[in-house]
Amino acid sequence: MLPETGATPFGTGAANKGRFIMRKLWSLSFIFAFAAFAGEAPWQSDFKVDKADLASSGRNPFFVLEVGHQIVLENSKDKERLVITVLNETKTVDGVETRIVEENETKDGKQVEISRNYFAISKRDQAVYYFGEDVDMYKDGKIVSHEGAWLSGVKGAKFGLMMPGQPALKAKYYQEVAPKVAMDRAEVVSLTETVKTPAGEFKNCVKTEETTPLEPGVKEYKVYVRDIGLVQDGDLKLVKRGKGGEGEVTVLLRDVTDADLLSFFEFQLDPIANRMAAFTHKDPTDRAAFDAHWSRVRSDDRVIIKSIVFEAHVVGHVAKYERCGQPEVTYWIAKEHWGKGIATAALSEFLRLVTVRPIYGGAAKDNVASLRVLEKCGFTVVGSDSGFANARGEEIEELFLKLEADAVDQTTGRGDEVRPGRSISDSGTEWES
């Protein structure tokens, strides 16, 4: 999610701009020797920290490591988006319980990278240390590599310093110490930076210059503001921030993976969810039909489908497809996650990615909650019709809604009880190639 890459939101190193994927064989001894010869201050790479003083949750003035904290950065020109979320998950790395921070990067609505980064914070001075990352790089919706992944304590890698407790001007430190893989480092170049973003203007920010000996000459700049964290990463700037569970639902949308399909199949087996969706396959238990359907729609360029991730778990999907020659949205949320506002948050986010207008939606007339989700996202009722609902074994009335180009998104906080809208499993001939 989010989201990112052009640069990593918390300065983590993987690939893409801001992540240095060209790894050249430089040794630290050579680097330090050269720095000393040139009269430059050496880069700190060894951090004397008592691991017993490290925690998986806390708050640095410029780096928030609290569950649910989320920031969204965008570069509208290049249609890049990076969503960074502090997850309610931990991982023990090099003997330390670390907090997992997910970075979700997309470009043109397509998944580019998802990384899970491992951080710990000092209980003494609030310095944040970086213990590595697991990386999934995507192409055409499929994972193609794990470039840039590393873990402290594995293959000679050591944890680095991500953010000092009290940043000092000209401080120079390694964020990653994984020889030949990831060697990002940062220098604090300003403590009084002012930056303008779509989310507002921020003053007295910390600005860092990031480089790596693995790719000499390349520089990236990041800007951090107190109590928020990263607000600019190269050309990416803050557009939104929030905290899940405090009036705002935090979801991530990403490309559907093969592993997600098992969850989707289990979701549609619930009889109550099927009844509310109404327009479903005749036999939801037919796995062969399910697999054939998903194989078809995932290979259809006209269809855009995203998995919905909430608190690190796949809880449903949202899609745009063609129905009677018109673009239409649909979604499905697992029943155990109804009533949390997830559908509203996911559909609102999806409509930001899918900009075609007008676009339509539909639901059974008695599926009040699903209709409310559409209305909160700016849809208005434009008509109705009757059709046979497989899940109910009878003909029922369905309402059709339309979202115009100038419609106002009314999404606010937690939503009504969320039930599935028209299921993409009941696509009929609309999905036939």
C-alpha positions in Angstrom: 0.0 0.0 0.0 1.5 2.5 -0.5 1.0 2.4 -2.0 5.5 2.8 -3.4 10.4 3.5 -6.0 11.2 6.8 -6.9 12.2 7.0 -3.4 11.2 5.2 -0.3 9.1 7.0 2.1 11.2 6.2 5.1 14.4 6.2 3.2 14.5 2.4 2.8 16.5 1.0 0.0 15.1 -1.4 -2.5 14.9 -0.6 -6.2 13.5 2.2 -8.4 14.3 5.8 -8.1 15.6 6.6 -4.7 16.4 2.9 -4.2 19.8 2.0 -5.7 19.4 -1.2 -7.5 22.7 -1.1 -9.4 25.0 -2.7 -6.9 28.8 -2.1 -7.5 31.5 -3.8 -5.6 32.8 -1.1 -3.3 34.2 -2.0 0.1 33.7 0.0 3.3 37.4 0.1 4.0 38.0 1.8 0.7 35.2 4.3 1.3 36.4 5.3 4.8 40.0 5.5 3.6 39.1 7.8 0.8 36.9 10.0 3.1 39.8 10.3 5.5 42.3 11.2 2.7 39.9 13.9 1.4 39.4 15.4 4.8 35.7 14.6 5.0 33.9 13.5 8.2 33.5 9.7 8.1 30.1 8.1 7.7 28.9 6.4 10.9 28.2 2.7 10.1 28.5 1.0 13.5 25.9 1.8 16.1 26.6 0.9 19.7 23.1 0.1 20.9 21.9 -2.1 23.7 19.3 -4.2 21.9 17.4 -4.6 25.2 16.7 -0.8 24.9 14.9 -1.2 21.5 11.1 -1.3 21.1 8.9 -2.1 18.2 6.6 0.9 18.8 7.2 4.5 19.7 7.5 8.1 18.3 10.6 9.8 17.1 10.0 13.6 16.5 10.4 13.0 12.7 9.5 9.3 12.4 6.2 7.9 13.7 6.4 4.2 14.5 2.9 3.7 15.8 0.4 1.2 14.5 -2.0 2.6 12.0 0.1 5.6 11.1 -0.1 6.1 7.3 1.2 8.7 4.9 0.4 8.9 1.1 2.8 10.6 -1.3 2.1 11.3 -5.0 3.8 12.6 -8.1 0.8 13.5 -10.2 2.9 14.3 -13.3 4.3 10.8 -13.5 1.2 9.2 -11.9 3.3 7.7 -9.1 1.9 6.9 -5.7 3.5 5.6 -2.5 1.5 4.5 0.5 3.4 3.8 3.7 1.6 2.2 6.6 2.8 1.1 10.1 1.2 -2.3 10.4 0.0 -4.2 13.5 2.7 -6.8 12.9 6.2 -7.4 14.2 9.1 -9.6 13.1 12.1 -10.6 15.1 15.3 -9.7 13.2 18.8 -10.1 14.6 17.4 -10.8 18.0 15.2 -7.6 18.1 11.4 -7.4 17.8 10.9 -4.9 15.0 7.8 -3.2 13.7 6.7 -3.9 10.1 6.1 -0.8 7.9 4.6 -1.6 4.5 5.4 0.5 1.5 3.1 0.1 -1.5 4.1 1.7 -4.8 2.1 2.1 -7.9 2.5 3.9 -11.2 -0.4 4.5 -13.6 -2.5 2.4 -11.2 -0.3 -0.6 -11.7 1.7 -2.3 -8.9 5.4 -1.6 -9.0 6.6 -2.7 -5.6 5.5 -3.8 -2.1 8.1 -3.9 0.6 7.9 -4.8 4.3 10.5 -2.8 6.3 11.7 -3.6 9.8 12.3 -0.9 12.3 13.0 -0.6 16.0 13.1 2.6 18.2 15.3 3.3 21.1 13.5 3.8 24.4 16.4 6.0 25.6 16.7 8.6 22.8 14.0 7.7 20.3 16.5 7.0 17.5 15.0 4.7 14.9 17.1 1.9 13.5 16.5 0.0 10.3 16.9 -3.8 10.4 16.1 -4.7 6.7 13.3 -5.3 4.3 11.6 -8.0 2.3 10.8 -6.8 -1.2 8.4 -7.9 -4.0 9.0 -6.2 -7.4 6.1 -6.4 -9.8 5.6 -6.4 -13.6 2.3 -7.0 -15.3 0.7 -7.9 -11.9 3.2 -10.6 -11.1 6.2 -10.7 -8.8 9.4 -10.7 -10.9 12.1 -10.2 -8.3 13.1 -9.5 -4.7 15.8 -7.0 -5.6 17.2 -5.1 -2.6 16.0 -7.4 0.2 18.3 -7.8 3.2 18.2 -8.5 6.9 20.4 -7.5 9.7 22.5 -10.4 11.0 22.3 -12.3 7.6 25.2 -12.5 5.2 27.2 -9.9 7.1 24.5 -7.2 7.1 24.1 -4.9 10.1 21.3 -2.6 11.1 21.6 1.1 10.2 20.2 4.3 11.6 17.1 5.6 9.9 16.4 8.7 11.9 18.4 10.2 14.9 16.6 11.0 18.0 17.6 14.6 17.6 18.8 15.3 14.1 22.0 17.4 13.9 23.1 19.5 11.0 25.8 17.7 8.9 25.2 14.4 10.7 26.2 11.5 8.4 25.1 7.9 8.9 24.4 4.7 7.1 20.8 3.7 7.0 21.6 0.2 5.5 24.8 -1.8 6.0 24.3 -4.8 3.6 27.5 -5.0 1.5 27.0 -5.3 -2.2 23.2 -5.2 -1.7 22.0 -2.1 0.1 24.2 0.7 1.4 22.0 3.8 1.5 23.3 6.6 3.7 22.0 10.0 4.7 23.4 13.4 5.6 21.3 16.0 7.3 21.6 19.1 5.2 19.0 21.4 6.7 16.9 21.7 9.9 14.9 24.7 8.7 13.5 23.5 5.4 10.2 24.8 4.1 8.2 22.6 1.7 4.8 23.0 0.0 2.8 19.9 -0.6 -0.9 19.2 -1.6 -1.4 18.4 2.1 -0.2 21.8 3.2 2.9 23.9 3.8 5.4 22.7 6.4 8.2 24.7 8.0 11.3 23.9 10.1 11.6 20.5 8.4 14.6 18.1 8.4 16.1 17.7 4.9 18.4 14.8 4.2 20.6 14.1 1.2 20.8 10.4 0.4 23.6 8.7 -1.5 25.1 5.2 -1.8 28.6 4.1 -2.6 27.0 1.4 -4.8 26.0 4.1 -7.3 28.4 7.0 -7.1 27.0 10.4 -8.1 23.3 9.7 -7.5 21.6 11.9 -5.0 18.1 11.9 -3.6 16.5 14.3 -1.2 13.9 13.7 1.5 12.1 16.1 3.8 10.6 15.2 7.2 8.3 17.2 9.4 7.7 16.9 13.1 4.9 14.5 14.2 4.2 13.4 10.6 7.4 12.1 9.2 8.2 12.0 5.5 6.5 14.8 3.5 8.6 14.8 0.4 10.7 12.0 -1.3 12.2 13.2 -4.5 9.3 14.3 -6.7 6.8 12.5 -4.5 4.9 14.8 -2.1 2.5 14.3 0.8 -1.2 14.3 -0.2 -2.8 12.6 2.8 -2.0 11.3 6.2 -4.1 9.4 8.7 -4.3 6.8 11.4 -6.6 3.8 11.1 -9.0 3.1 13.9 -9.4 6.7 14.9 -12.3 7.7 12.8 -10.5 7.0 9.5 -10.3 3.6 7.9 -7.0 2.7 6.4 -7.0 0.3 3.4 -4.5 -0.5 0.8 -5.3 -1.5 -2.8 -2.9 -3.7 -4.7 -2.9 -6.0 -7.7 -4.6 -9.4 -7.2 -2.1 -12.2 -6.7 -2.7 -16.0 -7.2 -2.7 -16.4 -3.4 -5.6 -13.9 -3.0 -7.9 -16.2 -5.0 -8.2 -18.7 -2.2 -9.5 -16.0 0.1 -11.9 -14.7 -2.6 -13.3 -18.2 -3.0 -13.8 -18.6 0.7 -15.5 -15.2 0.9 -18.1 -16.1 -1.7 -19.0 -19.3 0.2 -20.8 -17.4 2.9 -24.6 -17.8 2.4 -25.5 -14.4 4.0 -23.0 -12.5 1.9 -24.3 -14.3 -1.2 -27.9 -13.4 -0.4 -27.0 -9.7 0.0 -25.0 -9.7 -3.2 -27.9 -11.5 -4.9 -26.6 -11.6 -8.4 -24.0 -14.4 -8.1 -23.0 -17.6 -9.8 -25.6 -20.4 -9.6 -23.2 -22.5 -7.6 -20.7 -20.6 -5.5 -19.0 -23.8 -4.5 -18.0 -24.6 -8.1 -14.2 -24.0 -7.8 -13.6 -24.8 -11.5 -16.1 -22.2 -12.6 -14.5 -19.7 -10.1 -11.0 -20.3 -11.4 -12.1 -20.0 -15.0 -13.9 -16.7 -14.3 -10.9 -15.2 -12.5 -8.5 -16.4 -15.2 -10.6 -14.7 -17.8 -11.1 -11.3 -16.1 -7.5 -11.1 -14.9 -6.4 -11.4 -18.6 -8.9 -8.8 -19.8 -7.3 -5.4 -20.4 -10.7 -3.7 -20.0 -11.0 -5.0 -16.4 -9.2 -3.3 -13.5 -9.2 -5.4 -10.3 -7.6 -4.6 -6.9 -7.3 -6.6 -3.8 -8.4 -4.8 -0.6 -6.0 -5.0 2.2 -7.0 -4.0 5.8 -4.6 -4.4 8.7 -2.3 -6.5 6.6 -5.0 -9.0 5.6 -6.8 -9.4 2.3 -10.5 -8.7 3.1 -12.0 -8.3 -0.4 -11.7 -6.9 -3.9 -12.9 -4.0 -6.0 -13.1 -3.8 -9.7 -14.1 -1.9 -12.8 -15.6 -3.8 -15.8 -17.8 -3.2 -18.8 -21.5 -4.0 -18.5 -23.7 -3.3 -21.5 -20.9 -1.2 -23.0 -20.6 1.0 -19.9 -17.9 1.1 -17.2 -19.2 -0.2 -13.8 -17.7 -0.7 -10.4 -18.2 -3.7 -8.1 -16.8 -4.9 -4.8 -16.9 -7.7 -2.3 -16.0 -7.5 1.4 -15.7 -10.6 3.6 -18.6 -10.7 6.0 -16.5 -10.7 9.1 -15.3 -7.2 8.1 -18.7 -5.7 7.5 -19.5 -2.6 9.5 -16.0 -1.2 9.5 -16.2 1.3 6.7 -13.9 -0.7 4.5 -16.0 -0.8 1.4 -16.4 3.0 1.5 -12.7 3.6 2.0 -11.8 1.1 -0.7 -14.2 2.3 -3.3 -13.3 6.0 -2.7 -9.6 5.1 -3.2 -10.4 3.0 -6.2 -12.3 5.8 -7.9 -9.2 8.0 -7.4 -7.2 5.5 -9.4 -9.9 4.8 -12.0 -10.8 8.2 -13.4 -13.2 7.3 -16.3 -16.5 9.2 -15.9 -19.3 8.7 -16.0 -19.1 5.3 -14.3 -21.9 3.2 -12.9 -22.7 0.9 -10.0 -25.6 -1.3 -8.9 -27.0 -3.3 -6.0 -30.2 -5.0 -4.9 -32.7 -2.5 -3.8 -32.8 -4.0 -0.3 -29.0 -3.9 0.0 -29.2 -0.6 1.8 -25.7 -0.5 3.1 -24.1 -1.2 -0.3 -26.3 1.6 -1.8 -25.2 3.9 0.9 -21.5 3.1 0.1 -22.1 4.2 -3.5 -23.9 7.3 -2.5 -21.1 8.3 -0.1 -18.7 8.0 -3.0 -20.8 10.4 -5.1 -23.1 8.1 -7.0 -26.8 9.0 -7.5 -29.7 6.7 -8.5 -30.6 6.9 -12.1 -32.9 3.9 -12.7 -33.9 0.4 -11.7 -34.7 -2.9 -13.3 -35.7 -6.4 -12.3 -33.6 -9.5 -12.7 -33.3 -13.1 -11.5 -31.0 -13.3 -8.5 -29.3 -16.7 -8.3 -28.5 -16.3 -4.6 -32.2 -15.9 -3.8 -33.8 -18.1 -6.4 -36.2 -15.3 -7.5 -36.5 -12.1 -9.5 -35.7 -9.0 -7.5 -35.4 -5.2 -8.1 -31.9 -3.7 -8.7 -31.1 0.0 -8.5 -28.6 1.6 -10.9 -26.4 4.5 -9.9 -24.1 6.9 -11.8 -21.1 8.9 -10.9 -20.6 12.0 -12.9 -17.3 13.8 -13.5 -18.2 16.6 -11.1 -19.7 14.5 -8.4 -18.7 15.2 -4.8 -17.1 12.3 -2.7 -19.0 12.4 0.6 -16.8 9.8 2.4 -16.3 10.6 6.0 -14.8 8.3 8.6 -16.5 5.0 9.5 -19.2 3.7 7.3 -22.5 1.9 7.6 -22.6 -1.9 7.8 -20.8 -3.0 4.6 -22.3 -5.7 2.4 -21.2 -6.8 -1.1 -22.3 -4.8 -4.1 -23.1 -6.6 -7.4 -20.6 -9.5 -7.4 -18.2 -9.7 -10.3 -18.8 -13.4 -10.2 -22.2 -12.7 -11.8 -20.9 -11.1 -14.9 -22.8 -13.2 -17.4 -22.0 -12.4 -21.0 -20.4 -9.1 -20.0 -17.2 -11.1 -19.1 -17.2 -13.4 -22.1 -14.3 -12.8 -24.5 
